[in-house]
Amino acid sequence: MNEYIPPTYLAPFRAQYRLSLTVGTHSARHIRAIARSLLEEWGMCELTDTVELAVTELVANVVRHVPDRRCEVLVLRRTGGVRVEVTDGCGQLPAHAVQSGPEDESGRGLVLLDAMADKWGVDPVSGGGKAVWFECWYGSG
């Protein structure tokens, strides 16, 4: 039986959720569903649209730029908001596109992240790789 069981039903009121996976083109849809479920459980529904769009951008970057497509997604409940981290084993740091043209199909993800999230950044991970993260807070949007 292949049935999706939201994390809410597995362990109510957890302060974080961690998922290690190899992402593909449809992975973002499942990660959005998990994030939506957690935000609902935590009473942070007002952050849902922003978190879903931002985590989609980070997962898309893994699909596009990380050779083995392996990553870990961490969603952390914080006082007044949420933090999401996507960690991968690729040492290449994300770069802002110098300028995307109107017909370009890529190059806007970090610009969107910068516009949506209250705070974001990239941290190196010991042993190689990086963690790209963002934070969203109540009442800031």
C-alpha positions as CSV (number, residue, x, y, z in Angstrom):
1,M,0.0,0.0,0.0
2,N,1.5,3.3,-1.1
3,E,-0.3,5.9,1.0
4,Y,1.0,9.3,2.1
5,I,0.8,9.7,5.8
6,P,1.3,13.3,6.8
7,P,4.0,13.8,9.5
8,T,1.3,15.4,11.7
9,Y,-0.2,11.9,12.3
10,L,3.1,10.3,13.0
11,A,4.2,12.6,15.8
12,P,2.0,15.5,16.7
13,F,3.6,18.8,17.8
14,R,7.2,17.9,16.8
15,A,9.5,20.9,16.6
16,Q,11.3,19.8,13.5
17,Y,11.0,17.4,10.5
18,R,14.0,16.0,8.7
19,L,13.9,14.1,5.4
20,S,16.9,12.7,3.5
21,L,16.3,11.8,-0.1
22,T,17.4,11.7,-3.7
23,V,15.2,14.4,-5.4
24,G,13.6,14.2,-8.9
25,T,11.4,16.4,-10.9
26,H,8.3,15.6,-8.8
27,S,9.9,15.7,-5.3
28,A,9.1,19.3,-4.6
29,R,5.3,18.5,-4.7
30,H,5.8,16.0,-1.9
31,I,8.0,18.3,0.1
32,R,5.5,21.1,-0.2
33,A,2.8,18.8,1.2
34,I,4.9,17.9,4.2
35,A,5.7,21.6,4.8
36,R,2.0,22.5,4.5
37,S,1.1,19.8,7.0
38,L,3.7,21.0,9.5
39,L,2.8,24.6,9.2
40,E,-0.9,23.8,9.7
41,E,0.0,21.7,12.8
42,W,2.1,24.6,14.2
43,G,-0.5,27.2,13.6
44,M,1.6,29.0,10.9
45,C,-0.8,28.8,8.0
46,E,0.0,32.4,6.9
47,L,3.5,31.3,6.0
48,T,2.4,28.4,3.8
49,D,2.6,30.1,0.4
50,T,6.0,31.6,1.0
51,V,7.5,28.4,2.5
52,E,6.1,26.3,-0.3
53,L,7.5,28.5,-3.1
54,A,10.9,29.0,-1.4
55,V,11.4,25.3,-0.7
56,T,10.4,24.5,-4.3
57,E,13.2,26.8,-5.5
58,L,15.8,25.2,-3.2
59,V,14.8,21.7,-4.3
60,A,14.8,22.7,-7.9
61,N,18.4,23.9,-7.5
62,V,19.4,20.5,-6.1
63,V,17.7,18.8,-9.1
64,R,19.5,21.1,-11.5
65,H,22.9,21.6,-10.0
66,V,23.8,18.7,-7.7
67,P,25.1,15.7,-9.7
68,D,23.8,12.9,-7.4
69,R,20.6,14.9,-6.5
70,R,20.9,13.7,-2.9
71,C,19.9,16.2,-0.2
72,E,18.4,16.6,3.3
73,V,15.4,18.9,4.0
74,L,15.0,20.2,7.5
75,V,12.0,22.2,8.6
76,L,12.4,23.8,12.1
77,R,9.7,25.5,14.1
78,R,11.0,28.7,15.6
79,T,9.4,31.2,18.0
80,G,7.6,33.5,15.6
81,G,8.3,31.6,12.4
82,V,10.0,28.7,10.6
83,R,13.4,27.9,9.2
84,V,13.9,25.5,6.3
85,E,17.3,24.1,5.3
86,V,18.2,22.1,2.2
87,T,21.7,20.5,2.6
88,D,23.5,18.7,-0.2
89,G,27.0,17.3,-0.8
90,C,28.0,19.6,-3.6
91,G,30.5,22.3,-2.7
92,Q,29.5,24.6,-5.5
93,L,27.8,27.7,-3.9
94,P,24.7,29.1,-5.5
95,A,25.2,32.3,-7.4
96,H,22.8,35.1,-8.2
97,A,22.3,35.5,-11.9
98,V,24.0,38.7,-13.1
99,Q,20.9,39.5,-15.1
100,S,18.2,37.3,-16.4
101,G,16.5,38.2,-19.7
102,P,12.8,38.1,-20.1
103,E,13.0,34.9,-22.1
104,D,15.4,33.0,-19.8
105,E,14.0,29.9,-18.2
106,S,16.3,29.9,-15.2
107,G,18.3,32.2,-13.0
108,R,15.6,33.8,-10.9
109,G,15.4,31.3,-8.0
110,L,17.7,33.2,-5.5
111,V,16.2,36.5,-6.5
112,L,12.7,35.1,-5.7
113,L,14.1,33.6,-2.4
114,D,15.6,37.0,-1.5
115,A,12.2,38.7,-2.2
116,M,10.1,36.1,-0.3
117,A,12.1,35.1,2.8
118,D,12.8,37.3,5.7
119,K,16.3,36.0,5.9
120,W,18.3,33.4,3.9
121,G,21.9,32.3,3.4
122,V,24.3,29.5,2.6
123,D,26.5,27.8,5.1
124,P,29.3,25.3,4.4
125,V,28.9,21.8,5.7
126,S,31.8,20.0,7.4
127,G,33.0,17.2,5.1
128,G,31.9,19.2,2.0
129,G,28.7,20.5,0.7
130,K,26.4,23.3,1.8
131,A,23.2,24.1,3.5
132,V,21.0,26.7,1.8
133,W,18.4,28.0,4.3
134,F,15.7,30.5,4.7
135,E,13.5,31.9,7.5
136,C,10.0,33.2,7.4
137,W,8.4,35.0,10.4
138,Y,4.8,35.9,11.3
139,G,3.4,39.2,10.2
140,S,6.4,40.2,8.1
141,G,4.7,39.6,4.7
